[in-house]
Amino acid sequence: DHLTADIPCAPPMADALIEGNYEHNTGIQILDCFKEKNLSYEEVEMVLIGNHGPFAWGKNAAKAVYNSKVLEVVAEMAYLTLQINPNAPRLKDSLIKKHYNRKHGKDSYYGQ
């Protein structure tokens, strides 16, 4: 219900980016990751950065905290699923889109 895509994972930062304007370069790395994966920051309000950790945002502070918790829970569910069944199939794209759009889409009708 929360995402239209996998939680993006950006690679670890290159040393030149770390030694430069670190905070600015972290933001650029997030933007580059979203461009490369053709993701909307309005639909996927979270990202993982290699060797760093999670980033989450939203329209306000409460939404950013909520998205941070969503990221944590989704990551835990994925981890546990793979521990139980390393060959667990991915969700079908049609099911992912259905769950997202019924809650967030133009004609949304569902919400918990």
N, CA, C and O atoms as CSV, one atom per row, in Angstrom:
chain,resi,resn,atom,element,x,y,z
A,1,ASP,N,N,0.807,-1.203,0.000
A,1,ASP,CA,C,0.000,0.000,0.000
A,1,ASP,C,C,0.850,1.268,0.000
A,1,ASP,O,O,0.333,2.355,-0.259
A,2,HIS,N,N,2.123,1.147,0.282
A,2,HIS,CA,C,2.952,2.335,0.492
A,2,HIS,C,C,3.830,2.713,-0.685
A,2,HIS,O,O,4.163,3.888,-0.843
A,3,LEU,N,N,4.214,1.759,-1.511
A,3,LEU,CA,C,5.211,2.023,-2.543
A,3,LEU,C,C,4.785,1.463,-3.884
A,3,LEU,O,O,4.023,0.499,-3.962
A,4,THR,N,N,5.291,2.085,-4.939
A,4,THR,CA,C,5.058,1.591,-6.296
A,4,THR,C,C,6.252,0.799,-6.816
A,4,THR,O,O,6.206,0.251,-7.917
A,5,ALA,N,N,7.312,0.740,-6.031
A,5,ALA,CA,C,8.553,0.092,-6.468
A,5,ALA,C,C,9.302,-0.413,-5.248
A,5,ALA,O,O,8.931,-0.127,-4.110
A,6,ASP,N,N,10.361,-1.167,-5.502
A,6,ASP,CA,C,11.241,-1.573,-4.408
A,6,ASP,C,C,11.830,-0.330,-3.754
A,6,ASP,O,O,11.974,0.713,-4.391
A,7,ILE,N,N,12.166,-0.455,-2.485
A,7,ILE,CA,C,12.875,0.637,-1.821
A,7,ILE,C,C,14.230,0.757,-2.507
A,7,ILE,O,O,14.990,-0.211,-2.541
A,8,PRO,N,N,14.546,1.929,-3.055
A,8,PRO,CA,C,15.810,2.061,-3.776
A,8,PRO,C,C,17.010,1.979,-2.837
A,8,PRO,O,O,16.967,2.429,-1.692
A,9,CYS,N,N,18.062,1.398,-3.356
A,9,CYS,CA,C,19.321,1.275,-2.625
A,9,CYS,C,C,20.421,1.916,-3.466
A,9,CYS,O,O,20.788,1.394,-4.519
A,10,ALA,N,N,20.936,3.030,-3.005
A,10,ALA,CA,C,22.026,3.709,-3.705
A,10,ALA,C,C,23.349,3.086,-3.268
A,10,ALA,O,O,23.462,2.606,-2.140
A,11,PRO,N,N,24.340,3.090,-4.140
A,11,PRO,CA,C,25.636,2.502,-3.775
A,11,PRO,C,C,26.356,3.367,-2.740
A,11,PRO,O,O,25.988,4.523,-2.528
A,12,PRO,N,N,27.377,2.809,-2.100
A,12,PRO,CA,C,28.190,3.618,-1.195
A,12,PRO,C,C,28.796,4.804,-1.949
A,12,PRO,O,O,29.058,4.722,-3.149
A,13,MET,N,N,29.012,5.894,-1.235
A,13,MET,CA,C,29.578,7.089,-1.856
A,13,MET,C,C,31.055,6.887,-2.173
A,13,MET,O,O,31.782,6.228,-1.430
A,14,ALA,N,N,31.478,7.463,-3.280
A,14,ALA,CA,C,32.896,7.477,-3.641
A,14,ALA,C,C,33.644,8.388,-2.668
A,14,ALA,O,O,33.068,9.325,-2.115
A,15,ASP,N,N,34.918,8.109,-2.467
A,15,ASP,CA,C,35.720,8.904,-1.531
A,15,ASP,C,C,35.694,10.388,-1.866
A,15,ASP,O,O,35.630,11.222,-0.963
A,16,ALA,N,N,35.741,10.725,-3.135
A,16,ALA,CA,C,35.740,12.142,-3.530
A,16,ALA,C,C,34.468,12.839,-3.059
A,16,ALA,O,O,34.509,14.005,-2.668
A,17,LEU,N,N,33.347,12.136,-3.094
A,17,LEU,CA,C,32.089,12.726,-2.629
A,17,LEU,C,C,32.066,12.846,-1.112
A,17,LEU,O,O,31.534,13.814,-0.568
A,18,ILE,N,N,32.639,11.869,-0.435
A,18,ILE,CA,C,32.695,11.908,1.029
A,18,ILE,C,C,33.577,13.061,1.493
A,18,ILE,O,O,33.237,13.767,2.442
A,19,GLU,N,N,34.711,13.249,0.821
A,19,GLU,CA,C,35.672,14.274,1.224
A,19,GLU,C,C,35.244,15.669,0.795
A,19,GLU,O,O,35.766,16.660,1.306
A,20,GLY,N,N,34.306,15.759,-0.132
A,20,GLY,CA,C,33.816,17.056,-0.598
A,20,GLY,C,C,32.708,17.562,0.307
A,20,GLY,O,O,32.765,17.398,1.526
A,21,ASN,N,N,31.716,18.168,-0.286
A,21,ASN,CA,C,30.564,18.695,0.446
A,21,ASN,C,C,29.628,17.520,0.745
A,21,ASN,O,O,28.669,17.274,0.014
A,22,TYR,N,N,29.921,16.809,1.817
A,22,TYR,CA,C,29.312,15.514,2.124
A,22,TYR,C,C,27.784,15.548,2.125
A,22,TYR,O,O,27.149,14.727,1.462
A,23,GLU,N,N,27.197,16.477,2.852
A,23,GLU,CA,C,25.743,16.521,2.962
A,23,GLU,C,C,25.100,16.821,1.607
A,23,GLU,O,O,24.115,16.189,1.226
A,24,HIS,N,N,25.656,17.773,0.895
A,24,HIS,CA,C,25.147,18.113,-0.441
A,24,HIS,C,C,25.284,16.915,-1.379
A,24,HIS,O,O,24.355,16.579,-2.113
A,25,ASN,N,N,26.439,16.285,-1.346
A,25,ASN,CA,C,26.689,15.142,-2.227
A,25,ASN,C,C,25.792,13.951,-1.898
A,25,ASN,O,O,25.436,13.176,-2.787
A,26,THR,N,N,25.429,13.805,-0.634
A,26,THR,CA,C,24.481,12.751,-0.265
A,26,THR,C,C,23.138,13.011,-0.941
A,26,THR,O,O,22.516,12.091,-1.472
A,27,GLY,N,N,22.697,14.256,-0.920
A,27,GLY,CA,C,21.455,14.616,-1.606
A,27,GLY,C,C,21.536,14.367,-3.100
A,27,GLY,O,O,20.587,13.863,-3.701
A,28,ILE,N,N,22.660,14.716,-3.702
A,28,ILE,CA,C,22.854,14.473,-5.138
A,28,ILE,C,C,22.819,12.975,-5.424
A,28,ILE,O,O,22.242,12.540,-6.420
A,29,GLN,N,N,23.436,12.195,-4.549
A,29,GLN,CA,C,23.435,10.746,-4.742
A,29,GLN,C,C,22.006,10.192,-4.693
A,29,GLN,O,O,21.659,9.307,-5.475
A,30,ILE,N,N,21.189,10.702,-3.793
A,30,ILE,CA,C,19.792,10.270,-3.716
A,30,ILE,C,C,19.064,10.643,-5.001
A,30,ILE,O,O,18.349,9.818,-5.568
A,31,LEU,N,N,19.237,11.870,-5.463
A,31,LEU,CA,C,18.586,12.300,-6.711
A,31,LEU,C,C,19.038,11.454,-7.892
A,31,LEU,O,O,18.219,11.043,-8.714
A,32,ASP,N,N,20.341,11.193,-7.977
A,32,ASP,CA,C,20.867,10.370,-9.075
A,32,ASP,C,C,20.284,8.957,-9.034
A,32,ASP,O,O,19.955,8.387,-10.074
A,33,CYS,N,N,20.161,8.403,-7.846
A,33,CYS,CA,C,19.592,7.063,-7.689
A,33,CYS,C,C,18.154,7.039,-8.205
A,33,CYS,O,O,17.760,6.106,-8.904
A,34,PHE,N,N,17.377,8.055,-7.865
A,34,PHE,CA,C,15.980,8.109,-8.306
A,34,PHE,C,C,15.884,8.310,-9.818
A,34,PHE,O,O,15.022,7.722,-10.471
A,35,LYS,N,N,16.772,9.141,-10.373
A,35,LYS,CA,C,16.770,9.334,-11.828
A,35,LYS,C,C,17.131,8.037,-12.540
A,35,LYS,O,O,16.479,7.655,-13.511
A,36,GLU,N,N,18.167,7.364,-12.057
A,36,GLU,CA,C,18.632,6.117,-12.675
A,36,GLU,C,C,17.547,5.042,-12.657
A,36,GLU,O,O,17.416,4.265,-13.602
A,37,LYS,N,N,16.774,5.006,-11.575
A,37,LYS,CA,C,15.736,3.980,-11.431
A,37,LYS,C,C,14.367,4.472,-11.899
A,37,LYS,O,O,13.370,3.758,-11.790
A,38,ASN,N,N,14.331,5.711,-12.426
A,38,ASN,CA,C,13.089,6.308,-12.926
A,38,ASN,C,C,11.990,6.282,-11.860
A,38,ASN,O,O,10.869,5.845,-12.118
A,39,LEU,N,N,12.332,6.759,-10.657
A,39,LEU,CA,C,11.406,6.783,-9.535
A,39,LEU,C,C,10.966,8.205,-9.229
A,39,LEU,O,O,11.691,9.165,-9.490
A,40,SER,N,N,9.794,8.322,-8.683
A,40,SER,CA,C,9.272,9.606,-8.230
A,40,SER,C,C,9.496,9.732,-6.724
A,40,SER,O,O,9.101,8.849,-5.963
A,41,TYR,N,N,10.124,10.816,-6.294
A,41,TYR,CA,C,10.339,11.033,-4.864
A,41,TYR,C,C,9.023,11.273,-4.133
A,41,TYR,O,O,8.969,11.199,-2.906
A,42,GLU,N,N,7.956,11.563,-4.889
A,42,GLU,CA,C,6.643,11.755,-4.270
A,42,GLU,C,C,5.929,10.422,-4.038
A,42,GLU,O,O,5.054,10.335,-3.177
A,43,GLU,N,N,6.287,9.400,-4.787
A,43,GLU,CA,C,5.680,8.079,-4.614
A,43,GLU,C,C,6.531,7.173,-3.734
A,43,GLU,O,O,6.000,6.342,-2.997
A,44,VAL,N,N,7.830,7.328,-3.807
A,44,VAL,CA,C,8.756,6.529,-3.001
A,44,VAL,C,C,9.508,7.515,-2.116
A,44,VAL,O,O,10.478,8.139,-2.547
A,45,GLU,N,N,9.051,7.648,-0.879
A,45,GLU,CA,C,9.581,8.677,0.016
A,45,GLU,C,C,10.625,8.106,0.979
A,45,GLU,O,O,10.639,8.416,2.170
A,46,MET,N,N,11.499,7.259,0.418
A,46,MET,CA,C,12.541,6.645,1.237
A,46,MET,C,C,13.619,6.062,0.339
A,46,MET,O,O,13.375,5.744,-0.824
A,47,VAL,N,N,14.816,5.929,0.898
A,47,VAL,CA,C,15.940,5.348,0.161
A,47,VAL,C,C,16.962,4.843,1.174
A,47,VAL,O,O,17.064,5.359,2.287
A,48,LEU,N,N,17.711,3.832,0.768
A,48,LEU,CA,C,18.848,3.357,1.554
A,48,LEU,C,C,20.122,3.754,0.818
A,48,LEU,O,O,20.198,3.640,-0.405
A,49,ILE,N,N,21.118,4.218,1.562
A,49,ILE,CA,C,22.413,4.580,0.989
A,49,ILE,C,C,23.439,3.582,1.517
A,49,ILE,O,O,23.557,3.384,2.726
A,50,GLY,N,N,24.179,2.957,0.605
A,50,GLY,CA,C,25.193,1.986,1.003
A,50,GLY,C,C,26.180,2.577,1.997
A,50,GLY,O,O,26.616,3.717,1.842
A,51,ASN,N,N,26.532,1.806,3.015
A,51,ASN,CA,C,27.462,2.215,4.079
A,51,ASN,C,C,26.972,3.416,4.871
A,51,ASN,O,O,27.753,4.045,5.585
A,52,HIS,N,N,25.704,3.739,4.758
A,52,HIS,CA,C,25.170,4.862,5.520
A,52,HIS,C,C,23.926,4.445,6.260
A,52,HIS,O,O,23.968,4.218,7.469
A,53,GLY,N,N,22.836,4.343,5.566
A,53,GLY,CA,C,21.595,3.969,6.216
A,53,GLY,C,C,20.401,4.586,5.530
A,53,GLY,O,O,20.495,5.023,4.383
A,54,PRO,N,N,19.274,4.626,6.225
A,54,PRO,CA,C,18.027,5.058,5.604
A,54,PRO,C,C,17.845,6.573,5.600
A,54,PRO,O,O,18.338,7.297,6.465
A,55,PHE,N,N,17.116,7.008,4.586
A,55,PHE,CA,C,16.612,8.374,4.526
A,55,PHE,C,C,15.126,8.268,4.220
A,55,PHE,O,O,14.721,7.479,3.366
A,56,ALA,N,N,14.321,9.050,4.904
A,56,ALA,CA,C,12.882,9.085,4.637
A,56,ALA,C,C,12.425,10.531,4.741
A,56,ALA,O,O,12.991,11.318,5.500
A,57,TRP,N,N,11.398,10.875,3.972
A,57,TRP,CA,C,10.870,12.234,3.967
A,57,TRP,C,C,9.372,12.176,3.740
A,57,TRP,O,O,8.807,11.111,3.492
A,58,GLY,N,N,8.745,13.323,3.828
A,58,GLY,CA,C,7.313,13.424,3.592
A,58,GLY,C,C,6.910,14.879,3.532
A,58,GLY,O,O,7.756,15.771,3.598
A,59,LYS,N,N,5.623,15.116,3.408
A,59,LYS,CA,C,5.111,16.488,3.286
A,59,LYS,C,C,5.267,17.275,4.577
A,59,LYS,O,O,5.227,18.505,4.566
A,60,ASN,N,N,5.445,16.573,5.688
A,60,ASN,CA,C,5.671,17.223,6.979
A,60,ASN,C,C,6.478,16.258,7.853
A,60,ASN,O,O,6.754,15.126,7.454
A,61,ALA,N,N,6.847,16.715,9.034
A,61,ALA,CA,C,7.691,15.896,9.911
A,61,ALA,C,C,7.003,14.589,10.308
A,61,ALA,O,O,7.645,13.540,10.358
A,62,ALA,N,N,5.715,14.649,10.587
A,62,ALA,CA,C,4.988,13.439,10.987
A,62,ALA,C,C,5.002,12.397,9.869
A,62,ALA,O,O,5.177,11.207,10.132
A,63,LYS,N,N,4.821,12.838,8.631
A,63,LYS,CA,C,4.833,11.913,7.493
A,63,LYS,C,C,6.232,11.330,7.292
A,63,LYS,O,O,6.365,10.159,6.937
A,64,ALA,N,N,7.269,12.126,7.513
A,64,ALA,CA,C,8.641,11.631,7.389
A,64,ALA,C,C,8.924,10.552,8.435
A,64,ALA,O,O,9.552,9.539,8.127
A,65,VAL,N,N,8.469,10.764,9.657
A,65,VAL,CA,C,8.647,9.759,10.710
A,65,VAL,C,C,7.858,8.496,10.364
A,65,VAL,O,O,8.355,7.383,10.534
A,66,TYR,N,N,6.637,8.673,9.883
A,66,TYR,CA,C,5.808,7.540,9.460
A,66,TYR,C,C,6.521,6.741,8.365
A,66,TYR,O,O,6.588,5.514,8.432
A,67,ASN,N,N,7.052,7.441,7.360
A,67,ASN,CA,C,7.753,6.763,6.266
A,67,ASN,C,C,9.002,6.041,6.758
A,67,ASN,O,O,9.362,4.986,6.236
A,68,SER,N,N,9.656,6.608,7.756
A,68,SER,CA,C,10.823,5.953,8.341
A,68,SER,C,C,10.426,4.616,8.966
A,68,SER,O,O,11.136,3.621,8.821
A,69,LYS,N,N,9.305,4.601,9.650
A,69,LYS,CA,C,8.816,3.358,10.255
A,69,LYS,C,C,8.391,2.359,9.175
A,69,LYS,O,O,8.651,1.162,9.299
A,70,VAL,N,N,7.740,2.849,8.121
A,70,VAL,CA,C,7.373,1.974,7.004
A,70,VAL,C,C,8.626,1.311,6.440
A,70,VAL,O,O,8.639,0.103,6.203
A,71,LEU,N,N,9.668,2.093,6.227
A,71,LEU,CA,C,10.931,1.558,5.699
A,71,LEU,C,C,11.474,0.460,6.610
A,71,LEU,O,O,11.886,-0.599,6.137
A,72,GLU,N,N,11.472,0.714,7.897
A,72,GLU,CA,C,11.981,-0.265,8.860
A,72,GLU,C,C,11.160,-1.560,8.821
A,72,GLU,O,O,11.727,-2.652,8.805
A,73,VAL,N,N,9.847,-1.442,8.806
A,73,VAL,CA,C,8.980,-2.624,8.825
A,73,VAL,C,C,9.078,-3.403,7.514
A,73,VAL,O,O,9.135,-4.633,7.530
A,74,VAL,N,N,9.099,-2.700,6.380
A,74,VAL,CA,C,9.211,-3.382,5.084
A,74,VAL,C,C,10.544,-4.119,4.986
A,74,VAL,O,O,10.595,-5.249,4.499
A,75,ALA,N,N,11.615,-3.490,5.443
A,75,ALA,CA,C,12.928,-4.144,5.417
A,75,ALA,C,C,12.928,-5.392,6.304
A,75,ALA,O,O,13.482,-6.425,5.927
A,76,GLU,N,N,12.317,-5.295,7.462
A,76,GLU,CA,C,12.248,-6.456,8.354
A,76,GLU,C,C,11.416,-7.579,7.730
A,76,GLU,O,O,11.794,-8.747,7.811
A,77,MET,N,N,10.292,-7.230,7.113
A,77,MET,CA,C,9.459,-8.242,6.455
A,77,MET,C,C,10.224,-8.929,5.327
A,77,MET,O,O,10.144,-10.148,5.175
A,78,ALA,N,N,10.959,-8.156,4.542
A,78,ALA,CA,C,11.740,-8.736,3.444
A,78,ALA,C,C,12.816,-9.672,3.989
A,78,ALA,O,O,13.015,-10.769,3.467
A,79,TYR,N,N,13.496,-9.241,5.021
A,79,TYR,CA,C,14.539,-10.065,5.638
A,79,TYR,C,C,13.963,-11.382,6.156
A,79,TYR,O,O,14.501,-12.454,5.878
A,80,LEU,N,N,12.872,-11.295,6.905
A,80,LEU,CA,C,12.270,-12.504,7.471
A,80,LEU,C,C,11.731,-13.427,6.379
A,80,LEU,O,O,11.848,-14.648,6.482
A,81,THR,N,N,11.146,-12.847,5.341
A,81,THR,CA,C,10.644,-13.659,4.230
A,81,THR,C,C,11.772,-14.464,3.609
A,81,THR,O,O,11.614,-15.656,3.348
A,82,LEU,N,N,12.908,-13.820,3.372
A,82,LEU,CA,C,14.040,-14.518,2.754
A,82,LEU,C,C,14.682,-15.531,3.701
A,82,LEU,O,O,15.281,-16.505,3.245
A,83,GLN,N,N,14.567,-15.315,4.998
A,83,GLN,CA,C,15.067,-16.305,5.957
A,83,GLN,C,C,14.195,-17.558,5.934
A,83,GLN,O,O,14.697,-18.678,6.032
A,84,ILE,N,N,12.891,-17.357,5.805
A,84,ILE,CA,C,11.956,-18.482,5.757
A,84,ILE,C,C,12.050,-19.204,4.419
A,84,ILE,O,O,12.074,-20.434,4.367
A,85,ASN,N,N,12.104,-18.429,3.340
A,85,ASN,CA,C,12.141,-19.015,1.995
A,85,ASN,C,C,13.039,-18.175,1.097
A,85,ASN,O,O,12.585,-17.175,0.540
A,86,PRO,N,N,14.305,-18.560,0.945
A,86,PRO,CA,C,15.223,-17.790,0.100
A,86,PRO,C,C,14.764,-17.669,-1.355
A,86,PRO,O,O,15.232,-16.792,-2.081
A,87,ASN,N,N,13.864,-18.531,-1.777
A,87,ASN,CA,C,13.354,-18.488,-3.151
A,87,ASN,C,C,11.951,-17.893,-3.231
A,87,ASN,O,O,11.230,-18.132,-4.200
A,88,ALA,N,N,11.567,-17.131,-2.232
A,88,ALA,CA,C,10.226,-16.534,-2.227
A,88,ALA,C,C,10.041,-15.676,-3.478
A,88,ALA,O,O,10.920,-14.886,-3.824
A,89,PRO,N,N,8.913,-15.827,-4.152
A,89,PRO,CA,C,8.686,-15.029,-5.364
A,89,PRO,C,C,8.384,-13.573,-5.018
A,89,PRO,O,O,7.883,-13.262,-3.937
A,90,ARG,N,N,8.701,-12.701,-5.954
A,90,ARG,CA,C,8.365,-11.279,-5.801
A,90,ARG,C,C,6.866,-11.121,-5.972
A,90,ARG,O,O,6.213,-11.942,-6.616
A,91,LEU,N,N,6.332,-10.067,-5.397
A,91,LEU,CA,C,4.932,-9.741,-5.652
A,91,LEU,C,C,4.763,-9.378,-7.119
A,91,LEU,O,O,5.656,-8.792,-7.732
A,92,LYS,N,N,3.625,-9.726,-7.669
A,92,LYS,CA,C,3.334,-9.352,-9.048
A,92,LYS,C,C,3.178,-7.830,-9.133
A,92,LYS,O,O,2.613,-7.208,-8.234
A,93,ASP,N,N,3.678,-7.241,-10.213
A,93,ASP,CA,C,3.549,-5.795,-10.417
A,93,ASP,C,C,2.095,-5.357,-10.380
A,93,ASP,O,O,1.782,-4.294,-9.843
A,94,SER,N,N,1.206,-6.160,-10.940
A,94,SER,CA,C,-0.212,-5.794,-10.958
A,94,SER,C,C,-0.770,-5.686,-9.542
A,94,SER,O,O,-1.602,-4.819,-9.273
A,95,LEU,N,N,-0.328,-6.550,-8.639
A,95,LEU,CA,C,-0.788,-6.499,-7.253
A,95,LEU,C,C,-0.202,-5.289,-6.527
A,95,LEU,O,O,-0.894,-4.629,-5.753
A,96,ILE,N,N,1.064,-5.006,-6.776
A,96,ILE,CA,C,1.695,-3.829,-6.170
A,96,ILE,C,C,0.953,-2.567,-6.590
A,96,ILE,O,O,0.617,-1.732,-5.751
A,97,LYS,N,N,0.699,-2.429,-7.879
A,97,LYS,CA,C,0.005,-1.239,-8.391
A,97,LYS,C,C,-1.408,-1.140,-7.833
A,97,LYS,O,O,-1.859,-0.051,-7.478
A,98,LYS,N,N,-2.114,-2.270,-7.753
A,98,LYS,CA,C,-3.475,-2.271,-7.228
A,98,LYS,C,C,-3.501,-1.764,-5.795
A,98,LYS,O,O,-4.303,-0.894,-5.455
A,99,HIS,N,N,-2.628,-2.305,-4.956
A,99,HIS,CA,C,-2.606,-1.902,-3.550
A,99,HIS,C,C,-2.230,-0.433,-3.391
A,99,HIS,O,O,-2.801,0.267,-2.555
A,100,TYR,N,N,-1.282,0.032,-4.182
A,100,TYR,CA,C,-0.876,1.434,-4.082
A,100,TYR,C,C,-1.983,2.357,-4.575
A,100,TYR,O,O,-2.343,3.314,-3.889
A,101,ASN,N,N,-2.520,2.082,-5.744
A,101,ASN,CA,C,-3.506,2.981,-6.351
A,101,ASN,C,C,-4.829,3.013,-5.611
A,101,ASN,O,O,-5.501,4.045,-5.611
A,102,ARG,N,N,-5.220,1.928,-4.989
A,102,ARG,CA,C,-6.494,1.966,-4.274
A,102,ARG,C,C,-6.399,2.853,-3.040
A,102,ARG,O,O,-7.417,3.296,-2.510
A,103,LYS,N,N,-5.187,3.108,-2.586
A,103,LYS,CA,C,-4.989,3.978,-1.424
A,103,LYS,C,C,-4.511,5.374,-1.810
A,103,LYS,O,O,-4.867,6.352,-1.153
A,104,HIS,N,N,-3.705,5.478,-2.872
A,104,HIS,CA,C,-3.079,6.758,-3.219
A,104,HIS,C,C,-3.417,7.250,-4.617
A,104,HIS,O,O,-3.098,8.392,-4.950
A,105,GLY,N,N,-4.042,6.442,-5.433
A,105,GLY,CA,C,-4.289,6.790,-6.828
A,105,GLY,C,C,-5.379,7.834,-7.014
A,105,GLY,O,O,-6.015,8.278,-6.058
A,106,LYS,N,N,-5.572,8.206,-8.255
A,106,LYS,CA,C,-6.554,9.232,-8.625
A,106,LYS,C,C,-7.953,8.901,-8.098
A,106,LYS,O,O,-8.649,9.779,-7.587
A,107,ASP,N,N,-8.354,7.665,-8.219
A,107,ASP,CA,C,-9.680,7.239,-7.763
A,107,ASP,C,C,-9.577,6.372,-6.506
A,107,ASP,O,O,-10.251,5.348,-6.392
A,108,SER,N,N,-8.726,6.794,-5.561
A,108,SER,CA,C,-8.501,5.988,-4.358
A,108,SER,C,C,-9.812,5.778,-3.595
A,108,SER,O,O,-10.685,6.645,-3.568
A,109,TYR,N,N,-9.916,4.621,-2.988
A,109,TYR,CA,C,-11.142,4.280,-2.272
A,109,TYR,C,C,-10.881,3.510,-0.982
A,109,TYR,O,O,-11.824,3.132,-0.286
A,110,TYR,N,N,-9.623,3.278,-0.659
A,110,TYR,CA,C,-9.313,2.416,0.474
A,110,TYR,C,C,-8.240,3.062,1.323
A,110,TYR,O,O,-7.333,3.710,0.799
A,111,GLY,N,N,-8.336,2.892,2.610
A,111,GLY,CA,C,-7.298,3.383,3.506
A,111,GLY,C,C,-7.504,2.835,4.894
A,111,GLY,O,O,-8.633,2.695,5.363
A,112,GLN,N,N,-6.407,2.527,5.544
A,112,GLN,CA,C,-6.497,2.001,6.912
A,112,GLN,C,C,-5.828,2.965,7.851
A,112,GLN,O,O,-5.785,2.722,9.057
